[in-house]
Amino acid sequence: MMNKTNFNTLLFLLSLLFLQSCHVSEKLLIGGCGWDKVAIVDKKTEAIEWIHQLNKGDDCNDVEITKAGNVLYAYKGGARLVTRSQEVIWDYKTKKGEELYTATELPSGEYLLGICAHPSRIITLNANGIQTKEQNFDSGVANVHGQFRQIYPTANHTYLIPLMGKGEVIELTQTGEVIRRIAVGGNPFSVKVLKDGSWLVACGDAHKFVVVDPGKQTVTKTLSASDLTSVSLLFVAEPFCYKNGNVLVANWNGHSKDKTQPKLIEFDSKNLVVWKMAPNEAISNISAVHSFRGKK
């Protein structure tokens, strides 16, 4: 029979194993224009833990982990939802002449895709990847490739659209009305809504990101390359906003000859660099990033 001491030791060891198995660390899902892969990296070790190979000609500018733990990404010619075991759940393809750069899961479990075209299109897919809704709008940008990248669906059921070719962000209702049009400069790539309702806008080749007060329709804060000494902001692509106020920025280097700069940079609320990704030859470019918690 097991004595009390041995039993308590066994309980301790089992508890320790349980805690270790449940311990999670921060993971980063990354993709990038000009890179032929989507990958998951452990942020602490910076080790690549999962790779999904893209097809020739795919150009990924939006990545996301869904509530079910699958990988959703846009790839210029469409959008795919894949499992971690590389199974394709659905694969939506655009029409000839269109480009797709937004793919995100909605709170309803449906999926929103943003398509650059004439007219531009915002469509909704059901869980099986079947289109259920479509909204057309005029971006005002003639060049399809220069229209937009990441559309942000708000809690108020509007869409924030950073218009690259106009250097501005518009807020569009589901009836097609533009209720805000705010100049931010550069060729804005992505916009996120902060906890206080402000908009964080990544301004691409303007080498900056800005915070916008949508009510006053003014820029209230700017962090640009000239404000920094330890790193350089190149093409400022997708930002990921942490609950503690930190911002993780995809520092895309596709338009720069300087390949020494970190491809990901995390800033705190005082604009101090608190983390940056070390050089990694296996990672070409990063323009899209999504942070999530995963088991070690």
C-alpha positions as CSV (number, residue, x, y, z in Angstrom):
1,M,0.0,0.0,0.0
2,M,1.1,3.6,-0.7
3,N,1.9,5.5,2.5
4,K,0.8,9.1,3.1
5,T,4.2,10.6,2.2
6,N,4.4,8.8,-1.1
7,F,0.8,9.7,-1.9
8,N,1.4,13.4,-1.2
9,T,4.6,13.3,-3.4
10,L,2.6,11.8,-6.2
11,L,-0.1,14.4,-5.9
12,F,2.6,17.1,-6.0
13,L,4.2,15.7,-9.1
14,L,0.9,15.3,-10.9
15,S,-0.1,18.9,-10.1
16,L,3.3,20.1,-11.4
17,L,2.8,18.2,-14.6
18,F,-0.7,19.6,-15.0
19,L,0.5,23.2,-14.5
20,Q,3.3,22.7,-17.0
21,S,0.9,21.2,-19.6
22,C,-1.4,24.2,-19.1
23,H,1.3,26.9,-19.2
24,V,0.9,29.1,-22.2
25,S,3.2,31.5,-23.9
26,E,2.6,34.3,-26.4
27,K,2.7,33.2,-30.1
28,L,2.8,35.4,-33.1
29,L,1.1,34.5,-36.4
30,I,2.9,36.3,-39.2
31,G,2.7,36.8,-42.9
32,G,4.0,39.3,-45.3
33,C,3.8,40.8,-48.8
34,G,6.7,39.2,-50.7
35,W,7.1,36.2,-48.4
36,D,5.8,32.8,-49.6
37,K,4.8,31.6,-46.1
38,V,2.5,32.1,-43.1
39,A,4.1,31.1,-39.9
40,I,3.7,30.9,-36.1
41,V,6.6,32.1,-33.9
42,D,7.0,31.8,-30.2
43,K,7.6,35.4,-29.1
44,K,10.0,34.5,-26.2
45,T,12.3,32.1,-28.1
46,E,11.6,33.6,-31.6
47,A,11.5,30.0,-32.8
48,I,9.3,29.2,-35.8
49,E,6.9,26.5,-34.6
50,W,4.5,26.2,-37.6
51,I,4.8,27.0,-41.3
52,H,2.1,27.1,-44.0
53,Q,3.5,27.2,-47.6
54,L,1.7,29.7,-49.9
55,N,1.2,29.1,-53.6
56,K,3.2,31.0,-56.2
57,G,1.9,34.5,-56.6
58,D,0.1,34.6,-53.3
59,D,0.6,37.9,-51.5
60,C,-0.5,37.7,-47.9
61,N,-1.3,41.0,-46.0
62,D,-3.8,39.8,-43.3
63,V,-3.5,36.9,-40.9
64,E,-5.6,35.8,-37.9
65,I,-6.2,32.9,-35.5
66,T,-9.9,32.2,-35.3
67,K,-11.9,31.4,-32.2
68,A,-11.7,27.7,-33.2
69,G,-7.9,27.9,-33.4
70,N,-7.7,27.8,-37.2
71,V,-5.6,30.1,-39.4
72,L,-7.3,32.6,-41.6
73,Y,-5.4,34.6,-44.2
74,A,-5.9,36.8,-47.2
75,Y,-3.6,36.1,-50.2
76,K,-4.4,38.7,-53.0
77,G,-6.3,36.3,-55.2
78,G,-8.5,35.2,-52.3
79,A,-8.7,34.1,-48.7
80,R,-8.2,30.7,-47.0
81,L,-9.2,29.1,-43.7
82,V,-6.8,26.2,-42.8
83,T,-6.3,24.0,-39.8
84,R,-3.0,23.6,-38.0
85,S,-2.7,20.2,-39.8
86,Q,-2.7,22.1,-43.1
87,E,-6.3,21.0,-44.1
88,V,-8.1,23.7,-46.2
89,I,-11.5,24.3,-44.7
90,W,-12.5,26.8,-47.4
91,D,-10.8,28.8,-50.1
92,Y,-12.6,31.8,-51.5
93,K,-11.2,33.2,-54.8
94,T,-11.7,36.6,-56.3
95,K,-12.8,37.5,-59.8
96,K,-10.2,38.4,-62.5
97,G,-8.7,41.9,-61.9
98,E,-9.6,42.0,-58.2
99,E,-7.3,41.9,-55.2
100,L,-8.2,40.7,-51.7
101,Y,-6.2,41.9,-48.7
102,T,-8.7,41.7,-45.8
103,A,-9.9,38.5,-44.1
104,T,-11.2,38.6,-40.5
105,E,-13.6,36.7,-38.3
106,L,-16.7,38.5,-37.1
107,P,-18.2,38.1,-33.6
108,S,-21.0,36.1,-35.3
109,G,-18.6,33.5,-36.5
110,E,-19.0,34.7,-40.0
111,Y,-16.0,36.0,-42.0
112,L,-15.5,39.4,-43.6
113,L,-13.4,39.9,-46.7
114,G,-12.4,43.2,-48.3
115,I,-11.9,43.2,-52.1
116,C,-10.1,45.9,-54.1
117,A,-12.0,46.3,-57.4
118,H,-14.3,48.6,-59.4
119,P,-16.5,48.8,-57.4
120,S,-14.7,47.8,-54.3
121,R,-16.5,45.0,-52.4
122,I,-17.0,44.0,-48.7
123,I,-18.5,40.5,-48.5
124,T,-19.5,38.2,-45.7
125,L,-19.0,34.4,-45.8
126,N,-20.7,31.9,-43.5
127,A,-18.8,29.2,-41.6
128,N,-18.5,27.1,-44.7
129,G,-17.0,29.9,-46.8
130,I,-20.2,30.5,-48.7
131,Q,-20.9,34.2,-49.6
132,T,-24.1,35.5,-47.8
133,K,-23.8,39.3,-48.1
134,E,-22.1,41.9,-50.3
135,Q,-21.7,45.6,-50.1
136,N,-20.2,47.6,-53.0
137,F,-18.6,51.0,-52.6
138,D,-16.4,53.5,-54.6
139,S,-13.0,53.9,-53.0
140,G,-12.2,56.8,-55.2
141,V,-8.8,55.2,-56.1
142,A,-8.4,54.3,-59.8
143,N,-5.5,51.8,-59.3
144,V,-7.0,48.6,-57.8
145,H,-3.7,47.7,-56.1
146,G,-3.5,51.1,-54.4
147,Q,-7.0,51.1,-52.9
148,F,-6.7,49.6,-49.4
149,R,-5.3,46.7,-47.4
150,Q,-7.0,46.0,-44.0
151,I,-10.6,47.0,-43.5
152,Y,-11.7,47.1,-39.8
153,P,-15.3,46.2,-38.9
154,T,-16.4,48.3,-35.8
155,A,-18.7,47.4,-32.9
156,N,-21.1,50.0,-34.3
157,H,-21.5,47.9,-37.5
158,T,-19.5,50.4,-39.6
159,Y,-16.3,49.8,-41.6
160,L,-13.0,51.7,-41.2
161,I,-11.2,51.7,-44.5
162,P,-7.6,53.1,-44.8
163,L,-7.4,54.4,-48.4
164,M,-3.8,54.0,-49.4
165,G,-4.1,56.0,-52.6
166,K,-5.7,59.0,-50.7
167,G,-3.8,59.1,-47.4
168,E,-7.0,59.0,-45.4
169,V,-9.3,56.8,-43.4
170,I,-13.0,56.7,-44.1
171,E,-15.8,55.3,-41.9
172,L,-18.5,53.7,-44.1
173,T,-21.9,52.6,-42.9
174,Q,-23.6,49.4,-44.1
175,T,-25.9,51.6,-46.3
176,G,-22.8,53.0,-48.1
177,E,-22.7,56.4,-46.4
178,V,-19.3,57.9,-45.6
179,I,-19.7,59.5,-42.2
180,R,-16.1,60.3,-41.5
181,R,-13.1,61.1,-43.8
182,I,-9.9,61.8,-41.9
183,A,-6.5,62.7,-43.5
184,V,-3.6,60.8,-41.9
185,G,-0.9,61.1,-44.5
186,G,1.2,58.4,-46.2
187,N,-0.4,55.4,-47.7
188,P,-2.3,54.0,-44.7
189,F,-2.3,50.2,-44.4
190,S,-4.3,49.3,-41.3
191,V,-6.5,50.9,-38.6
192,K,-7.4,49.5,-35.2
193,V,-9.9,50.9,-32.6
194,L,-8.3,51.5,-29.2
195,K,-10.0,51.0,-25.8
196,D,-10.9,54.7,-25.6
197,G,-12.4,54.7,-29.1
198,S,-9.5,56.4,-30.8
199,W,-8.1,55.0,-34.0
200,L,-4.6,53.8,-34.4
201,V,-3.5,54.1,-38.0
202,A,-0.4,52.6,-39.6
203,C,0.7,55.0,-42.3
204,G,2.9,52.8,-44.5
205,D,5.7,54.7,-46.3
206,A,5.2,57.8,-44.2
207,H,7.2,55.8,-41.7
208,K,4.8,56.6,-38.8
209,F,1.7,55.5,-37.0
210,V,-0.8,58.0,-35.6
211,V,-3.7,58.1,-33.2
212,V,-6.9,59.8,-34.4
213,D,-9.8,61.2,-32.4
214,P,-12.7,60.3,-34.7
215,G,-15.0,62.7,-32.9
216,K,-12.8,65.7,-33.5
217,Q,-11.5,64.2,-36.7
218,T,-7.9,65.2,-35.8
219,V,-4.6,63.4,-35.3
220,T,-3.8,63.5,-31.5
221,K,-0.5,61.6,-31.4
222,T,2.2,60.6,-33.9
223,L,5.2,58.3,-33.6
224,S,7.5,58.6,-36.6
225,A,10.9,57.4,-37.6
226,S,12.4,60.8,-36.6
227,D,11.3,60.2,-33.0
228,L,13.4,57.1,-32.7
229,T,17.1,56.4,-32.4
230,S,17.5,52.7,-31.7
231,V,15.3,51.5,-34.6
232,S,13.9,52.8,-37.8
233,L,10.3,52.7,-38.9
234,L,10.2,51.5,-42.6
235,F,6.8,50.8,-44.2
236,V,4.6,50.7,-41.1
237,A,2.1,47.9,-41.8
238,E,-0.3,46.1,-39.4
239,P,-0.2,47.1,-35.7
240,F,-1.4,44.7,-32.9
241,C,-2.7,46.5,-29.8
242,Y,-2.2,44.9,-26.4
243,K,-4.5,45.4,-23.5
244,N,-1.8,47.1,-21.5
245,G,-1.4,49.8,-24.1
246,N,1.6,48.4,-25.9
247,V,1.6,48.3,-29.7
248,L,3.4,45.6,-31.8
249,V,4.2,46.9,-35.3
250,A,4.9,45.0,-38.4
251,N,7.9,46.9,-39.9
252,W,7.7,45.8,-43.5
253,N,11.0,46.2,-45.4
254,G,9.8,45.6,-49.0
255,H,10.3,49.2,-50.0
256,S,13.6,49.8,-48.2
257,K,17.2,48.9,-49.0
258,D,17.9,48.8,-45.2
259,K,17.4,45.1,-44.4
260,T,19.0,45.4,-40.9
261,Q,15.9,46.8,-39.1
262,P,13.7,44.5,-37.0
263,K,10.7,43.2,-38.8
264,L,8.6,43.4,-35.6
265,I,8.8,46.2,-33.0
266,E,6.9,46.5,-29.7
267,F,6.4,50.0,-28.2
268,D,5.0,50.8,-24.8
269,S,2.6,53.7,-24.1
270,K,5.6,56.1,-23.8
271,N,6.8,55.1,-27.3
272,L,9.8,53.2,-25.8
273,V,11.0,50.0,-27.6
274,V,10.3,47.1,-25.2
275,W,10.9,44.2,-27.7
276,K,12.0,43.7,-31.2
277,M,12.5,40.6,-33.3
278,A,16.0,39.5,-33.9
279,P,17.2,39.0,-37.5
280,N,16.0,35.8,-38.9
281,E,16.9,34.8,-42.5
282,A,14.0,32.3,-42.6
283,I,11.5,35.3,-42.3
284,S,11.5,37.5,-45.4
285,N,8.9,40.2,-44.8
286,I,6.2,40.8,-42.2
287,S,3.3,43.1,-43.0
288,A,0.6,41.2,-41.0
289,V,0.8,40.0,-37.3
290,H,-1.6,38.5,-34.8
291,S,-0.7,37.7,-31.2
292,F,-2.4,34.9,-29.3
293,R,-1.8,32.6,-26.4
294,G,-0.8,29.0,-27.0
295,K,0.6,26.0,-25.1
296,K,4.4,25.7,-25.0
